[in-house]
Amino acid sequence: MKIKLALISLLLMLFVSWRWLLLPAVDAGLNQYLGEGQPPLSAEAARLHQSLLVGDLHADSFLWARDLADASDYGHLDLPRARTGNLAIQVFTAVTKSPRGLNYEKNASDAGDNITLLAVAQGWPPRTWDSLLERALYQSERLYRLASLHPAAISPVQTRGDLQKVLALREDGKAPLAAILGIEGAHPLEGKLENIGVLYDAGFRVMGLQHFFDNELGGSLHGLSGAGLTDFGREAVLEMARRSVIIDVAHSSEQVVRDVLSLTERPLIVSHTGLKGHCDSARNISDDLMQEIAAGGGLVGVGFWDGAVCDPSPESVVRAIRYAIDLLGIEHVALGSDYDGTVAVTFDAGELGVLTEEMLRQGFTETEIRRVMGENLRDFLLSQLPRS
């Protein structure tokens, strides 16, 4: 009996160490916060920031084990920090595959997958261990479970009407976070066109075409081929457009971007990126192609990490935003943090006011600040989400 009790105690200790020590350490190590924190906002910036509608095009927060209802001292985004930062709209993206040895230059499609180990370690259902589609569906389930438990704090959005309702609540002094689901790369389709409908029914309204490797739809900006859309990719884009799914080309090869622009008249997004002329990084596509996306009514989310803006300080992020405005026009620029996307940032969701402060310091007008911080994203979603 004593041996049995000792064994049970050991197993409990191992479980506690894994669940409450190891997994948070992995999360904190991959989603880093640089520096000692941001200084308090000036009175002017604080007043203005609290009056803004703030929105962000890209966060991977449902990939991780932490409960987003609780405030954490690691990672980048949770509901308490979203409220502190006055965040009103967030696109949450489901990551389903990430190549071992990930880099911005070249990644093989058959490289080992980091997400498989993460899914097993975090106790995801066994159905997710060998299915990219099931991994996306599980992250959707996590959002809807969170919303069912905390309806006053977060509200999933699938249609224009859903967004209008959430925004109306915000005007009445209530502040649920409007949450839109996306996929980071369309490999969860698993080569089947009908899985667009499966993901759509699960609430996904934004679909990235590629991530860090070439897939069945075409070439990645970080893959081996540099190829454009495949025949399957063209069919998938047309089906997404038919369903009013917002197409994200943040990780697509430049040829894929050109092919999509020639195939559909629906505006595209680049959900999390930098501008090549501001930061000459392999992560960023050419300025000329960015201008083509903007000319088609697209929206570009400026990222907060070094791969996008070279220097992740608020000063550099705002300089990238200014460059984007000058290059693309004010109505085509938004925020694209990549929070919880295995990047290192200098301010988290609770500190988004530092961008308002820095924009004021760099001479932005109030109209420019309001547009970039969230009104452009609101207007884009109200025009591009399905009507019902």
C-alpha positions in Angstrom: 0.0 0.0 0.0 2.8 2.4 0.9 4.5 1.7 -2.5 1.2 2.3 -4.3 0.7 5.6 -2.4 4.2 6.7 -3.2 3.8 5.9 -6.8 0.5 7.9 -7.0 2.2 10.8 -5.2 5.1 10.7 -7.7 2.7 10.7 -10.7 0.8 13.6 -9.2 4.0 15.6 -8.8 5.1 14.8 -12.3 1.6 15.9 -13.6 1.8 19.2 -11.6 5.3 19.9 -12.8 4.3 19.3 -16.4 1.0 21.1 -16.4 1.9 24.2 -14.2 5.7 24.5 -14.7 6.9 23.0 -17.9 4.2 24.1 -20.3 4.2 27.7 -19.0 8.0 27.8 -19.3 7.7 26.6 -23.0 5.0 29.2 -23.7 7.1 32.0 -22.1 10.2 30.9 -23.8 8.6 31.0 -27.3 6.4 34.0 -26.8 8.9 36.4 -25.3 8.4 39.8 -23.7 11.5 41.9 -24.1 12.6 44.6 -21.7 11.2 45.7 -18.3 7.8 47.0 -19.4 6.5 50.2 -20.9 6.3 53.5 -19.0 2.9 55.0 -18.0 1.0 56.8 -20.8 0.7 60.6 -20.8 -2.7 61.9 -19.8 -3.3 63.0 -23.4 -2.4 59.5 -24.8 -4.4 57.7 -22.1 -7.6 59.8 -22.9 -7.3 59.3 -26.6 -6.5 55.6 -26.4 -9.5 54.9 -24.2 -11.7 56.6 -26.9 -10.4 54.4 -29.7 -11.8 51.3 -31.3 -8.7 49.1 -31.3 -8.4 46.0 -33.5 -5.7 43.5 -34.4 -5.5 41.2 -37.4 -3.4 38.3 -36.1 -2.8 36.4 -32.8 -2.1 32.7 -32.2 -3.3 32.6 -28.6 -5.5 29.4 -28.8 -2.4 27.4 -29.7 -1.2 27.5 -26.1 -2.4 25.7 -22.9 -3.1 28.8 -20.8 -6.6 29.8 -19.9 -7.2 33.1 -21.8 -9.9 34.0 -19.2 -7.1 34.5 -16.6 -4.5 37.1 -16.5 -1.0 35.6 -17.1 2.4 37.0 -16.5 3.7 35.3 -19.7 2.6 35.2 -23.3 1.2 38.2 -25.0 -2.6 38.2 -24.9 -5.5 37.1 -22.6 -8.9 38.6 -21.9 -7.8 40.7 -18.9 -4.9 42.2 -20.9 -7.2 42.8 -23.9 -9.5 44.8 -21.7 -6.6 46.8 -20.2 -5.4 47.6 -23.7 -8.9 48.5 -24.9 -8.7 45.8 -27.5 -12.1 45.5 -29.3 -11.6 43.2 -32.3 -9.1 40.3 -32.6 -8.6 37.8 -35.3 -7.4 34.6 -33.7 -5.6 32.3 -36.0 -5.3 28.5 -35.7 -1.8 27.2 -36.3 -1.8 23.6 -37.3 1.7 22.8 -38.6 5.1 24.4 -38.1 8.3 23.0 -39.6 11.2 22.0 -37.4 14.1 24.4 -38.0 11.7 27.1 -39.0 13.3 30.1 -40.8 12.3 32.9 -43.2 14.3 31.6 -46.2 13.6 27.9 -47.0 11.6 25.2 -45.3 10.7 21.8 -46.7 7.1 20.6 -46.6 8.2 17.2 -45.2 10.3 18.7 -42.4 9.4 17.4 -38.9 6.3 19.2 -37.4 6.6 21.1 -34.1 2.8 21.3 -33.5 2.4 17.5 -33.2 4.6 17.4 -30.1 2.9 20.5 -28.7 -0.5 19.0 -29.2 0.4 15.8 -27.4 2.2 17.6 -24.6 -0.7 20.0 -24.0 -3.2 17.2 -23.8 -5.1 17.9 -27.0 -7.6 15.2 -28.0 -5.9 12.2 -29.8 -7.9 13.1 -33.0 -5.7 16.2 -33.3 -2.4 14.3 -33.2 -2.4 13.2 -36.8 -5.0 15.5 -38.4 -4.4 19.2 -39.3 -8.1 19.7 -39.9 -8.9 18.4 -36.4 -6.3 20.7 -34.9 -8.0 23.7 -36.5 -11.4 22.5 -35.3 -10.1 22.0 -31.8 -8.9 25.6 -31.6 -12.3 26.7 -32.8 -13.9 24.6 -30.0 -11.6 26.3 -27.5 -12.8 29.8 -28.6 -16.5 28.8 -28.4 -16.0 27.1 -25.0 -14.3 30.2 -23.7 -17.2 32.4 -25.0 -19.8 30.2 -23.5 -18.1 30.5 -20.1 -17.4 34.2 -20.4 -20.0 35.8 -22.7 -19.5 39.3 -21.3 -15.8 39.1 -22.1 -15.6 37.6 -25.6 -18.0 37.1 -28.4 -17.3 35.1 -31.6 -18.1 36.9 -34.9 -19.1 35.1 -38.1 -21.1 37.8 -39.9 -21.4 41.5 -40.4 -24.4 41.4 -38.2 -22.5 39.7 -35.4 -19.8 42.4 -35.5 -22.4 45.2 -35.5 -24.1 43.7 -32.4 -20.8 43.4 -30.5 -19.8 47.0 -31.4 -23.2 48.2 -30.3 -22.7 46.6 -26.9 -19.3 48.4 -26.7 -21.0 51.7 -27.3 -23.4 51.0 -24.4 -20.4 50.6 -22.1 -20.1 46.9 -22.3 -16.9 45.6 -23.8 -16.8 42.0 -25.1 -13.9 41.3 -27.4 -15.1 40.6 -30.9 -13.3 37.4 -31.9 -12.9 36.3 -35.6 -11.4 32.9 -36.4 -8.8 32.3 -39.1 -6.4 29.6 -40.2 -2.7 30.1 -40.6 -2.2 28.3 -43.9 -4.8 26.2 -45.7 -3.1 22.8 -45.1 -6.0 21.9 -42.8 -8.0 21.4 -45.9 -5.9 18.2 -46.3 -6.3 18.5 -50.1 -10.1 18.4 -50.0 -12.2 21.3 -51.2 -15.1 20.2 -49.1 -13.1 21.0 -46.0 -13.5 24.7 -46.7 -17.2 24.1 -45.8 -16.2 22.1 -42.7 -14.0 25.0 -41.4 -16.6 27.6 -42.4 -19.3 25.7 -40.4 -16.8 25.7 -37.4 -16.7 29.5 -37.6 -13.6 30.3 -39.6 -14.0 33.4 -41.7 -10.3 34.2 -42.5 -8.2 31.7 -44.3 -4.4 32.1 -44.9 -3.3 30.2 -47.9 0.2 29.2 -46.8 2.4 29.2 -43.7 6.1 28.4 -43.6 6.2 25.7 -46.3 4.7 24.9 -49.7 1.4 23.1 -49.5 -1.4 21.7 -51.8 -2.5 25.2 -52.7 0.9 26.6 -53.8 4.2 28.1 -52.8 5.1 29.7 -49.5 7.2 32.8 -49.2 9.5 30.6 -47.0 9.2 27.4 -49.0 11.4 25.7 -51.6 9.5 26.3 -54.9 8.4 29.9 -55.1 5.5 28.5 -57.1 2.2 30.1 -57.7 -1.3 28.6 -57.2 -1.8 25.0 -58.1 -5.0 23.9 -59.8 -6.3 22.9 -56.3 -5.2 26.3 -55.0 -7.2 28.1 -57.7 -10.3 26.0 -56.9 -9.9 26.7 -53.2 -9.5 30.5 -53.7 -12.7 30.6 -55.8 -14.6 28.6 -53.2 -13.4 30.8 -50.4 -14.4 33.9 -52.4 -17.8 32.4 -53.1 -18.4 32.0 -49.4 -17.1 35.5 -48.6 -14.1 34.1 -46.7 -11.4 36.7 -46.2 -8.2 35.5 -47.9 -4.9 36.1 -46.1 -1.6 36.0 -48.1 0.7 36.8 -45.2 3.0 33.8 -45.9 2.3 33.2 -49.5 4.9 33.4 -52.3 4.9 36.5 -54.4 3.7 34.4 -57.3 0.7 33.1 -55.3 -0.2 36.7 -54.3 -0.1 37.7 -58.0 -2.2 34.7 -59.0 -4.8 35.4 -56.3 -5.0 39.1 -57.3 -5.7 38.0 -60.9 -8.2 35.4 -59.9 -10.6 37.2 -57.6 -11.8 40.8 -57.2 -12.2 40.3 -53.4 -9.8 42.4 -51.4 -7.0 40.5 -49.7 -5.3 40.9 -46.3 -1.7 40.6 -45.3 -2.6 39.9 -41.7 0.9 40.3 -40.1 3.9 41.6 -41.9 6.3 44.5 -42.4 7.1 46.7 -45.3 10.2 45.8 -47.4 11.2 49.4 -47.9 11.2 49.9 -44.1 12.7 46.6 -43.1 14.5 44.6 -45.7 13.6 41.2 -44.2 12.9 37.9 -46.0 9.7 37.9 -44.1 8.3 40.8 -46.1 7.1 40.9 -49.7 8.0 43.7 -52.2 6.6 47.2 -51.8 5.3 47.0 -55.4 3.2 43.9 -54.6 1.9 45.5 -51.4 0.7 48.4 -53.5 -1.1 46.0 -55.8 -2.9 44.5 -52.8 -3.9 48.0 -51.6 -5.1 49.0 -55.0 -7.5 46.1 -54.9 -8.9 47.3 -51.6 -6.7 45.2 -49.4 -5.6 45.7 -45.8 -2.1 45.3 -44.4 -1.5 44.5 -40.7 1.9 45.8 -39.4 3.6 43.4 -37.1 5.3 44.1 -33.7 8.3 41.8 -33.9 11.8 42.1 -35.4 11.3 39.9 -38.4 8.6 42.3 -39.6 9.9 45.7 -38.5 13.6 44.9 -37.8 13.5 46.7 -34.4 10.5 45.7 -32.2 10.4 48.9 -30.2 7.2 51.0 -30.3 9.2 53.7 -32.1 10.1 51.3 -35.0 6.6 49.8 -35.2 5.1 53.3 -35.6 7.8 54.2 -38.2 6.7 51.1 -40.1 3.1 52.2 -39.8 4.0 55.7 -41.2 5.9 54.1 -44.0 2.9 51.9 -44.8 0.5 54.9 -44.8 2.8 56.8 -47.2 3.2 53.8 -49.5 -0.4 52.4 -49.5 -2.8 55.1 -48.2 -4.2 55.5 -44.8 -7.3 53.3 -45.4 -5.1 50.2 -46.1 -3.1 50.0 -42.9 -4.0 48.2 -39.6 -2.3 46.4 -36.7 -1.1 42.8 -37.2 0.7 42.0 -33.9 1.4 38.2 -34.3 0.9 38.0 -30.5 1.6 34.5 -29.2 3.0 33.5 -32.6 6.5 32.5 -31.2 7.8 36.0 -31.6 9.4 38.4 -29.2 7.7 41.8 -28.5 8.3 44.8 -26.3 4.7 45.5 -25.4 1.7 43.1 -24.9 -2.0 43.4 -25.4 -2.4 45.3 -22.2 0.1 47.9 -23.4 -1.3 48.8 -26.8 -1.7 52.4 -25.6 2.1 52.8 -26.2 1.3 52.8 -29.9 -1.1 55.7 -29.4 1.5 57.5 -27.4 4.2 57.0 -30.0 2.0 58.0 -32.9 1.2 61.3 -31.1 4.9 61.8 -30.5 5.7 61.1 -34.2 3.1 63.7 -35.3 0.2 61.5 -36.4 -3.2 63.2 -36.7 -6.0 61.9 -34.5 -7.8 60.7 -37.7 -4.7 58.7 -38.7 -4.5 57.1 -35.2 -8.1 56.2 -35.2 -8.0 54.6 -38.6 -4.9 52.5 -38.1 -5.6 51.4 -34.5 -8.9 49.8 -35.5 -11.4 51.7 -37.6 -9.8 50.4 -40.9 -10.2 46.8 -39.6 -13.8 47.5 -38.5 -14.7 48.9 -41.9 -13.0 46.1 -43.8 -14.8 43.4 -41.8 -18.1 45.1 -42.1 -17.7 45.1 -45.9 -16.1 41.7 -46.4 -17.6 39.3 -43.8 -20.6 37.3 -44.9 -23.8 39.2 -44.5 -25.5 36.4 -42.6 
